[in-house]
């Protein structure tokens, strides 16, 4: 008799059990690979189509990831620790932003910005501690980071060489979507987000090269083409953070292999920029970005106005819905549909007052503190987040913070990346502390 007939004979109760088992199997498969699901969620955040039909796709993926990771943790009876570095200030500032959001009218865009700036980083920070808890999952994250870096470099090079037919996804070329359609903006549709991601993932690649995980031929290709991809963003803040990070590592890194790589990277950057300047079209484009003064004057006007608004309401700040109209009303001599602060710290200060700014600075302080603990028992030398990586971590936080001084960090994937790395460090710190506590006394 067929299996269907067997189920009918056994009765509806047993058929329901078979149905429950069939439904549970996909969930079981997902729980067996939390790192894969985490990376899939990041990929959806990276490539989410700007179509209203797929607007909530990344939220669905994040909800599924949280459900699977938490169920897996409960089934394995692992500890669910949410206290510690970063958690407290990030949770408090998230609650401040949520309260401000609930006090105004419902707007889909405002909720999306809230999720990208606060909710998603907070969730990913804690989920990363549960999903990337062994060397195999960290190896997957490292491989994924290198693949994303290679993809972003290729897209930037295709844009730089006007090979539009090779750019994917195609919506990157749509001038009606996002900003900076005349720059290498990648799937973020924003050149700064593309540049910051290139910079952060380049440091991850440098960490792989330091540990001999990135082979020399691939490292040479990276040294040649990464500076061109950075230049293609045509964003001065990205250029500055890239050069400063390379120079800091060249001067202060304790690893000889890192210093040598950064020296070659700076050399190829100079050669690449000189080569582009010899090409008439790119020469004009890059020179215009270097000499353009109107954006600097505009930002200085915004900064002055933002500081005045902060001084008027230094404790509680301004309501979120009233900030942009008030900013537009106060700024004279510049045209635009709406104005933004172009500075994450200033925006937080104006929106949430001194208390919110203190919390935001506290988040950055805790991010730096995460890298201070050196791995102990239970972690092999030359693992992904070993002591060598922790010497790179302050530079990564610095890249993120420096760009936050020039833009508002509303970029979900960028925020998710930095707080995922922070979660990996937090998990390792906790395991190291636990290993030290359980070592028997001599």
SULZI-V783176 format. One line per field, one symbol per residue. phi: phi as a letter, one per 40 degrees, with the letter a starting at -180 (. if undefined). psi: psi as a letter, one per 20 degrees, with the letter a starting at -180 (. if undefined). burial: # if it has 24 or more other ideal C-beta (glycine too) atoms within 12 Angstrom, else .. A space follows every 10 residues. Layout:
phi = ???
psi = ???
burial = ???
//
This chain:
phi = .ccccccccc hccccccccc cccccccccc ccbccccccc ccccccbdcc bdcbcccccc cccccccccc ccccccfccb cbchcgdccc cccccccccc cccbccbdcc cccdcccbcc dcccdccccc cbbacccccc cccccccccc cccccccccc cfcccccacc cdccccbgbf ccbcbgccga cccccccdcc cccccccccc cgcbcddccc cccccddccc cccfbcccdc cccccccccc cbcccccccc cccccccccc cccccccccd ccdccccccc ccbccccccc cccccccccc ccbccbgccd ccccdccccc cbgbbicabb cfaccccccc cbgccccccc ccdcccdccd ccccdbcgbc cgcdbccccc ccddcccccc cccccbaccc cdcccccccc cccccccccc cccccccccc cc
psi = qrhghgghhi rhghhhghgg ghhhghhhhh himhgghghh ghhhhgjppl phhjhjghhg gggggggggg gggghilqpn piqaqhgghh gghghghggh ghiaqppghg hgggghhggg ggghghhhhh hmjrhghhhg ggggghgggg ghgghhhggh jkmhiippqh ihioiipbrl ijroiaihkp hggggggggg hhhghhhghh jkhoqgghhg hghghghhhg hihlohhggg hggggggghh hipiphhggg ghghghghgg gghhghiipg ghggghhghh iphhhghghh ggggghhghg hhmhgiaqph higghhghhh pqjqqqhqqr hkohgggggh gjahghgggg hhghghghhh jhppqcqipq qkrglahghh hhghhghhgg gghiiirpmj ogggghghhg hghgggghgg hggghhhipq q.
burial = .......... .......... .........# #..####### ########.. .......##. ##.###.### .##....... ...####.## ####.##..# #........# ########## ########## ###.#.##.# ######.### ########## ......#... .##....### ..######## ########## ########## #.##....#. ###.###### ########## ######.### ..#.#.###. ##.###.##. .##..#.... .#..##..#. ....#..##. ###.##..## ..#...#### ..##.##..# #.......## ########## ###..##.## ####.###.# #.#.#...#. .######### ########## ########## ########## ########## ##........ ..
//
